[in-house]
Structures are given as structure tokens and as C-alpha cells.
Amino acid sequence: MQTVVLDTNALLMPFEIRINLDLALRDLLGDVRCVVPGPLIGELKRLDHKFARAALELARRYEIIQTAVAGDDAVIEAALMTGGYILTNDKDLRARARERKIPLIYLRSGSHLVIDSFR
């Protein structure tokens, strides 16, 4: 079973563009284990976004992994700890993940998820 680490904008996707993350990830990878870095819970609580509360509720449905760092560093650390993919549309985070050879999943054409993998 593959692990997918969700970042903040991935948790907002279902509400911004009406995509079912669980189904979309299952279509790409089969059975998956979705995880959220612990510091992102606090980030979502402080986020001034109309879907922040809904994204927080979604995040709490997944496994929360504690990390020693926050923000994008927490997402990268969680991916390295689990050997998982990162699901994000954040260009800076995607660039950093590529440098570290961490496989990515991101939204293409505003409608579907694609894999950018180094495996």
C-alpha cells in the first residue's frame, strides 16, 4: 500500500474544485494510506480561507504524523519518513520534492491528479 502525504492545498482541493481525493488517489495508485503532518493541523486552524474549517475536518479523518519541523519542511519530512508521495500543487514544494527525488502527485488542468515519479 502506497502512502500519500497531503499538504495544506491538497486538503483544500476537494472544496475548491470538487474532487474526491480518496477516489482520485485510488484510481492512480490503488489502495493508499493518506497522512497529514501534525503541524498542518495548526496551520489550518490559523488559515484565513473560506474552506479552512472543512479542510481541517478532512485532515482529521486521516492519520496524523508528528514531525520535528513545520510547513513545507514537515511535508517533506513526512514523505521521507514514510517513503510516500507528496500531493500538492504548491510549485515551490514541488521543486523541493523533485530535488530530493520524492515522488509527487498534483492537479493537472484543474480536473485530475497525475503522478510525477522518480521510482
C-alpha positions as CSV (number, residue, x, y, z in Angstrom):
1,M,0.0,0.0,0.0
2,Q,1.4,3.4,-1.0
3,T,1.5,6.4,1.4
4,V,0.4,9.8,0.2
5,V,1.4,12.9,2.3
6,L,-1.2,15.7,1.9
7,D,-0.2,19.3,2.2
8,T,-2.5,22.2,3.0
9,N,-3.5,23.0,-0.6
10,A,-4.2,19.3,-1.2
11,L,-6.6,19.4,1.7
12,L,-8.4,22.4,0.2
13,M,-8.7,20.8,-3.3
14,P,-11.9,18.8,-2.6
15,F,-13.7,22.1,-1.6
16,E,-12.2,24.4,-4.2
17,I,-12.5,22.2,-7.3
18,R,-14.9,19.4,-6.1
19,I,-12.6,16.5,-6.4
20,N,-12.9,13.4,-4.2
21,L,-9.3,12.8,-3.1
22,D,-9.8,9.3,-1.9
23,L,-11.3,8.1,-5.2
24,A,-8.8,10.1,-7.3
25,L,-5.9,8.6,-5.4
26,R,-7.3,5.1,-5.5
27,D,-7.6,5.5,-9.3
28,L,-4.0,6.4,-9.5
29,L,-2.4,4.1,-7.0
30,G,-4.9,1.5,-5.8
31,D,-5.2,1.3,-2.0
32,V,-3.5,4.2,-0.4
33,R,-2.7,5.4,3.1
34,C,-3.2,9.2,3.4
35,V,-1.3,11.0,6.1
36,V,-1.1,14.6,7.2
37,P,1.9,16.2,9.0
38,G,0.9,17.3,12.5
39,P,2.0,20.9,12.1
40,L,-0.5,21.3,9.2
41,I,-3.4,21.0,11.7
42,G,-2.3,24.2,13.4
43,E,-1.7,25.8,10.1
44,L,-5.3,25.0,9.0
45,K,-6.7,26.3,12.3
46,R,-5.0,29.7,11.7
47,L,-5.7,29.8,7.9
48,D,-7.9,32.7,6.7
49,H,-9.7,30.8,3.9
50,K,-13.3,30.1,3.4
51,F,-12.7,26.3,3.3
52,A,-10.2,26.1,6.1
53,R,-12.6,24.6,8.6
54,A,-13.8,21.9,6.1
55,A,-10.1,21.1,5.2
56,L,-9.3,20.8,8.9
57,E,-12.2,18.3,9.4
58,L,-10.9,16.4,6.3
59,A,-7.4,16.4,7.7
60,R,-8.5,14.9,11.0
61,R,-10.0,11.9,9.0
62,Y,-6.5,10.9,8.0
63,E,-3.6,9.6,10.0
64,I,-1.6,12.5,11.6
65,I,2.2,12.1,11.6
66,Q,4.2,14.2,14.0
67,T,7.3,15.9,12.6
68,A,10.1,18.0,14.1
69,V,9.6,20.8,11.7
70,A,6.7,22.8,10.3
71,G,5.2,24.0,7.0
72,D,6.7,22.5,3.7
73,D,9.6,21.0,5.7
74,A,7.0,18.9,7.6
75,V,5.5,17.6,4.4
76,I,9.0,16.7,3.1
77,E,10.0,15.1,6.4
78,A,6.8,13.0,6.5
79,A,7.3,11.9,2.9
80,L,10.9,10.8,3.7
81,M,9.8,9.0,6.9
82,T,7.0,7.1,5.1
83,G,8.6,6.6,1.7
84,G,5.4,8.2,0.3
85,Y,4.3,10.5,-2.4
86,I,3.5,14.2,-1.8
87,L,0.2,15.5,-3.0
88,T,0.5,19.2,-3.6
89,N,0.0,22.0,-6.2
90,D,2.5,24.3,-4.4
91,K,5.2,25.0,-7.1
92,D,7.9,25.7,-4.5
93,L,7.2,22.5,-2.6
94,R,7.1,20.5,-5.9
95,A,10.5,21.9,-6.8
96,R,12.0,21.0,-3.4
97,A,10.5,17.5,-3.6
98,R,11.9,16.9,-7.1
99,E,15.4,17.9,-5.8
100,R,15.0,15.3,-3.1
101,K,13.7,12.7,-5.6
102,I,10.4,12.5,-3.7
103,P,7.5,11.3,-6.0
104,L,4.7,13.8,-6.5
105,I,1.0,13.8,-7.2
106,Y,-0.5,17.1,-8.4
107,L,-3.6,18.5,-10.1
108,R,-3.4,18.9,-13.9
109,S,-5.7,21.1,-15.9
110,G,-7.7,21.8,-12.8
111,S,-9.5,18.5,-13.1
112,H,-7.5,15.4,-12.4
113,L,-4.5,14.1,-10.5
114,V,-1.3,12.9,-12.1
115,I,1.9,11.3,-10.9
116,D,5.4,12.8,-11.3
117,S,7.5,9.9,-10.0
118,F,11.2,9.1,-9.7
119,R,10.6,5.5,-8.8
